[in-house]
């Protein structure tokens, strides 16, 4: 059955056949995965993760991925966002992650830390120029303490923003994951100064119980 981009079909609830050897937490996680329509849709459409539908929804709303654009994917593993960028017309996608990323036709993946200045030149060389769009779907390992987790993801988003401000082409865009909370004000101030538009969005593929949202900045004013 066809469905809109950024949405997923519903199905009957799937139950675990056995819980032997699994902790209660792992049972809950596996049950949620089995019953997640976006997980099933990602598998059906050949996406590497359900997160692909988050970027699809953002692109549908804001037109982020321009034809023949250059896209830089920070924290690219497992590669779902890079897949979306390529499917939607990006000329080239370069990703970087501390984890190894499986090869993807049309994309170049590098292993390393994007905050290491030594990696900036190789990324731009592989991309073939200044990126039109910098993406970050990164999130730190959560501690379970909401305030701490919020501060940690804001710090990660700030690092991604600092990187983007140093490499983006004029008129370019930036997308980063955040958690809801007050600390992102320090992130939004420089974004509003350097971009024509800054907006918050919670895509349909973000789980309702999650505090996850995305900040989308477009119209980079240049350096």
Rosetta blueprint (number, residue, H / E / L):
1 X L
2 X L
3 X L
4 X L
5 X L
6 X L
7 X L
8 X L
9 X L
10 X L
11 X L
12 X L
13 X L
14 X L
15 X L
16 X L
17 X L
18 X L
19 X L
20 X L
21 X L
22 X L
23 X L
24 X H
25 X H
26 X H
27 X H
28 X H
29 X H
30 X H
31 X H
32 X H
33 X H
34 X H
35 X L
36 X L
37 X H
38 X H
39 X H
40 X H
41 X H
42 X H
43 X H
44 X H
45 X H
46 X L
47 X L
48 X L
49 X L
50 X L
51 X L
52 X H
53 X H
54 X H
55 X H
56 X H
57 X H
58 X H
59 X H
60 X H
61 X H
62 X H
63 X L
64 X L
65 X L
66 X L
67 X L
68 X L
69 X L
70 X E
71 X E
72 X E
73 X E
74 X E
75 X L
76 X L
77 X L
78 X L
79 X L
80 X H
81 X H
82 X H
83 X H
84 X H
85 X H
86 X H
87 X H
88 X L
89 X L
90 X L
91 X L
92 X E
93 X E
94 X E
95 X E
96 X E
97 X E
98 X L
99 X L
100 X L
101 X L
102 X L
103 X L
104 X L
105 X L
106 X L
107 X E
108 X E
109 X E
110 X E
111 X E
112 X L
113 X L
114 X L
115 X L
116 X L
117 X L
118 X H
119 X H
120 X H
121 X H
122 X H
123 X H
124 X H
125 X H
126 X H
127 X H
128 X L
129 X L
130 X L
131 X L
132 X L
133 X E
134 X E
135 X E
136 X E
137 X L
138 X L
139 X L
140 X L
141 X L
142 X L
143 X L
144 X L
145 X L
146 X H
147 X H
148 X H
149 X H
150 X H
151 X H
152 X H
153 X H
154 X H
155 X H
156 X H
157 X H
158 X H
159 X H
160 X H
161 X H
162 X H
163 X H
164 X H
165 X H
166 X H
167 X H
168 X L
169 X L
170 X L
171 X L
172 X L
173 X E
174 X E
175 X E
176 X E
177 X E
178 X E
179 X E
180 X L
181 X L
182 X H
183 X H
184 X H
185 X H
186 X H
187 X H
188 X H
189 X H
190 X H
191 X H
192 X H
193 X H
194 X H
195 X E
196 X E
197 X E
198 X E
199 X E
200 X E
201 X E
202 X L
203 X L
204 X L
205 X L
206 X L
207 X L
208 X L
209 X L
210 X L
211 X L
212 X E
213 X E
214 X E
215 X E
216 X E
217 X E
218 X E
219 X E
220 X E
221 X L
222 X L
223 X L
